[in-house]
């Protein structure tokens, strides 16, 4: 990566693997090698379920951090006309392992930067079914925590807006839990079909 390439003005720094953009970079490179400007265009088109803010500077920071951890590697430079050269990256074997670990964490917790079920587009359907059970448990814990908050709030006489917000979040979580349960049941039914038919049909759920 060159200083010329990083036209976003940010100097690559230490970016934790927990950065919400890290799975986006790893996910895109798991499909094909590309340069960060191509990654940026794809992310901004909302093709992978990423909802957070992104600019070329922050993207180069994340790519640089992943490269230092040997999760991605440069494989060449693209030159076109008078544009600055652009480094092409690909995911490494270590990056693929870390990427799948990221997906599993994302599917069983919450990250406001991502659509809740975005990881299923990259995971095998049978693994998705197992992880959805983990997400249901996670949602059940959050619902139980909110029920406790709502109960204590009603006893302590907190302002109505606080109660309304808690009740709204509780209903949203309950709706997601019901959807996740139904999706897991659909995938389980498809798994019983077996073979390529299951894999092919499951892709339409993504």
Backbone torsions as a table, in degrees:
resi	resn	phi	psi	omega
1	UNK	NA	131.0	-176.8
2	UNK	-107.4	161.2	177.2
3	UNK	-63.3	-32.7	179.5
4	UNK	-64.2	-39.6	-178.8
5	UNK	-63.7	-39.4	-173.3
6	UNK	-78.6	67.2	-175.9
7	UNK	-74.8	-4.5	177.8
8	UNK	-73.7	-9.2	174.8
9	UNK	87.6	-3.4	-178.9
10	UNK	-94.4	138.3	174.9
11	UNK	-88.2	127.3	-179.1
12	UNK	-55.1	127.2	179.7
13	UNK	-124.8	-170.0	-179.9
14	UNK	-77.9	109.1	-179.6
15	UNK	-114.4	124.2	-177.3
16	UNK	-67.1	152.0	176.0
17	UNK	-61.8	-19.7	178.5
18	UNK	-75.7	-3.1	177.9
19	UNK	-59.8	134.2	-176.2
20	UNK	-60.4	-21.4	178.2
21	UNK	-79.1	-19.4	-176.4
22	UNK	-58.4	-47.4	177.2
23	UNK	-62.5	-30.9	179.0
24	UNK	-64.6	-46.4	179.0
25	UNK	-62.9	-48.4	-178.8
26	UNK	-63.6	-38.8	-179.6
27	UNK	-64.9	-44.6	179.8
28	UNK	-64.7	-40.6	-179.4
29	UNK	-74.4	-16.2	175.4
30	UNK	-73.8	-17.1	178.4
31	UNK	-91.8	-37.5	178.9
32	UNK	-172.3	155.4	174.3
33	UNK	-65.3	147.5	177.0
34	UNK	-162.6	167.4	177.4
35	UNK	-97.6	160.1	-175.1
36	UNK	-57.2	-32.3	178.6
37	UNK	-66.0	-35.4	176.2
38	UNK	-68.9	-38.3	175.6
39	UNK	-59.9	-45.6	-178.0
40	UNK	-59.6	-44.5	-179.3
41	UNK	-62.3	-43.2	-179.1
42	UNK	-66.3	-42.5	179.7
43	UNK	-63.2	-42.7	-178.2
44	UNK	-68.7	-19.4	176.3
45	UNK	-85.0	4.3	175.3
46	UNK	58.7	37.1	-177.1
47	UNK	-85.8	-11.6	-175.3
48	UNK	-122.1	4.4	177.1
49	UNK	89.6	8.0	178.5
50	UNK	-81.8	128.9	-176.0
51	UNK	-110.3	-7.7	-174.9
52	UNK	-78.4	173.7	177.6
53	UNK	-78.4	146.7	179.7
54	UNK	-150.2	140.5	171.2
55	UNK	-138.4	169.6	-173.3
56	UNK	-65.4	-32.0	178.9
57	UNK	-64.8	-48.5	179.7
58	UNK	-65.7	-33.7	179.6
59	UNK	-67.1	-42.9	176.8
60	UNK	-63.9	-36.7	176.5
61	UNK	-58.1	-46.3	-178.0
62	UNK	-67.6	-44.5	178.5
63	UNK	-59.5	-42.8	179.0
64	UNK	-62.1	-42.3	179.1
65	UNK	-65.3	-41.5	178.7
66	UNK	-65.7	-36.0	178.8
67	UNK	-66.3	-41.2	179.2
68	UNK	-64.5	-25.9	178.3
69	UNK	-93.4	9.2	178.2
70	UNK	61.8	32.0	176.9
71	UNK	-96.1	-23.0	170.3
72	UNK	-135.4	161.3	179.1
73	UNK	-145.4	148.2	177.3
74	UNK	-77.9	138.7	-178.9
75	UNK	-125.6	-1.4	179.6
76	UNK	168.8	178.3	-179.1
77	UNK	-128.2	132.4	177.6
78	UNK	-97.6	129.2	176.9
79	UNK	-122.7	131.7	179.7
80	UNK	-144.5	113.6	177.7
81	UNK	58.3	-132.3	-176.4
82	UNK	-97.4	5.8	178.9
83	UNK	-71.8	151.2	174.9
84	UNK	-60.4	149.0	177.8
85	UNK	-61.8	145.2	-178.1
86	UNK	-122.9	125.0	-177.8
87	UNK	-76.3	134.7	178.0
88	UNK	-96.7	133.4	-179.4
89	UNK	-117.6	156.2	171.0
90	UNK	-136.3	160.2	178.7
91	UNK	-80.1	145.6	176.4
92	UNK	-94.9	173.7	176.5
93	UNK	-61.6	-41.2	177.7
94	UNK	-64.5	-36.5	178.4
95	UNK	-65.4	-38.1	178.9
96	UNK	-64.1	-40.2	178.0
97	UNK	-64.5	-45.9	-179.9
98	UNK	-65.3	-36.7	179.8
99	UNK	-61.1	-46.2	-179.9
100	UNK	-67.1	-32.6	174.5
101	UNK	-65.4	-40.0	176.8
102	UNK	-61.0	-44.7	-178.8
103	UNK	-60.2	-42.3	-178.1
104	UNK	-67.5	-37.5	176.5
105	UNK	-65.7	-42.5	-178.3
106	UNK	-64.0	-37.4	-175.0
107	UNK	-76.5	-19.9	-178.4
108	UNK	-108.0	5.3	175.7
109	UNK	-135.5	-157.2	178.9
110	UNK	-133.5	140.4	174.4
111	UNK	-140.4	116.7	-175.6
112	UNK	-62.7	-16.7	-179.2
113	UNK	-80.2	-9.7	-175.3
114	UNK	-127.4	147.1	168.2
115	UNK	-60.7	135.2	-172.4
116	UNK	-53.3	-36.2	-175.9
117	UNK	-106.8	16.3	179.4
118	UNK	-54.6	-37.8	-176.9
119	UNK	-61.1	-20.5	-173.6
120	UNK	-67.3	-17.7	-180.0
121	UNK	-70.4	-17.5	-177.8
122	UNK	-109.1	-8.6	-174.3
123	UNK	-103.5	150.1	174.6
124	UNK	-63.0	141.7	-176.5
125	UNK	-55.0	-37.3	-179.3
126	UNK	-67.2	-34.1	177.5
127	UNK	-72.0	-35.9	177.2
128	UNK	-59.5	-43.3	-179.3
129	UNK	-57.5	-45.2	179.9
130	UNK	-65.3	-41.7	-178.3
131	UNK	-71.0	-30.1	176.9
132	UNK	-63.3	-32.9	175.5
133	UNK	-63.5	-38.7	176.2
134	UNK	-65.4	-37.2	178.6
135	UNK	-67.5	-37.7	177.8
136	UNK	-60.5	-40.8	178.5
137	UNK	-65.5	-40.8	177.3
138	UNK	-61.6	-45.6	179.6
139	UNK	-64.7	-38.4	178.7
140	UNK	-61.8	-38.7	178.3
141	UNK	-66.8	-41.3	179.2
142	UNK	-65.9	-38.9	178.1
143	UNK	-64.6	-42.1	179.1
144	UNK	-62.9	-40.7	177.8
145	UNK	-63.3	-41.4	179.2
146	UNK	-67.9	-38.1	177.0
147	UNK	-59.0	-39.8	178.4
148	UNK	-65.4	-40.4	178.9
149	UNK	-64.4	-44.6	-179.5
150	UNK	-62.9	-41.5	-179.7
151	UNK	-64.9	-46.3	-178.6
152	UNK	-68.4	-33.8	-179.9
153	UNK	-66.9	-39.2	179.5
154	UNK	-66.7	-33.2	178.5
155	UNK	-72.9	-34.6	-175.9
156	UNK	-90.5	-5.1	177.2
157	UNK	69.7	41.3	177.5
158	UNK	-66.6	158.0	-179.7
159	UNK	-55.9	148.2	-178.0
160	UNK	-56.4	-40.7	-179.7
161	UNK	-58.2	-35.6	178.5
162	UNK	-65.2	-43.0	178.7
163	UNK	-63.9	-42.6	-178.7
164	UNK	-62.4	-43.4	179.9
165	UNK	-63.0	-42.9	180.0
166	UNK	-65.3	-42.7	179.9
167	UNK	-66.2	-38.4	178.1
168	UNK	-62.6	-48.2	179.7
169	UNK	-61.3	-38.6	179.7
170	UNK	-62.4	-42.5	179.7
171	UNK	-68.4	-36.4	177.3
172	UNK	-64.6	-42.6	178.1
173	UNK	-64.9	-39.2	179.2
174	UNK	-64.2	-41.1	178.3
175	UNK	-63.9	-41.8	178.0
176	UNK	-64.3	-41.1	179.6
177	UNK	-60.9	-40.8	178.6
178	UNK	-65.5	-41.1	178.9
179	UNK	-65.3	-45.2	179.6
180	UNK	-60.1	-41.2	178.1
181	UNK	-61.7	-45.2	-180.0
182	UNK	-65.2	-40.3	179.8
183	UNK	-65.2	-41.8	177.9
184	UNK	-60.8	-40.2	179.0
185	UNK	-65.9	-38.7	177.5
186	UNK	-63.8	-44.7	179.9
187	UNK	-65.4	-38.3	178.5
188	UNK	-63.8	-40.5	178.4
189	UNK	-65.0	-40.2	177.8
190	UNK	-66.9	-35.8	179.8
191	UNK	-60.5	-34.2	-179.6
192	UNK	-68.0	-21.4	175.1
193	UNK	-67.9	-40.4	173.4
194	UNK	82.9	164.6	170.5
195	UNK	63.2	-154.8	-174.0
196	UNK	-67.1	-30.3	-178.9
197	UNK	-60.4	-40.5	178.1
198	UNK	-63.2	-50.1	-177.8
199	UNK	-61.3	-40.8	-178.7
200	UNK	-67.8	-43.5	-178.9
201	UNK	-70.7	-35.9	-177.6
202	UNK	-63.5	-29.5	179.8
203	UNK	-61.8	-27.2	-180.0
204	UNK	-73.2	-11.3	178.0
205	UNK	-85.9	-7.6	-174.5
206	UNK	-82.3	NA	NA
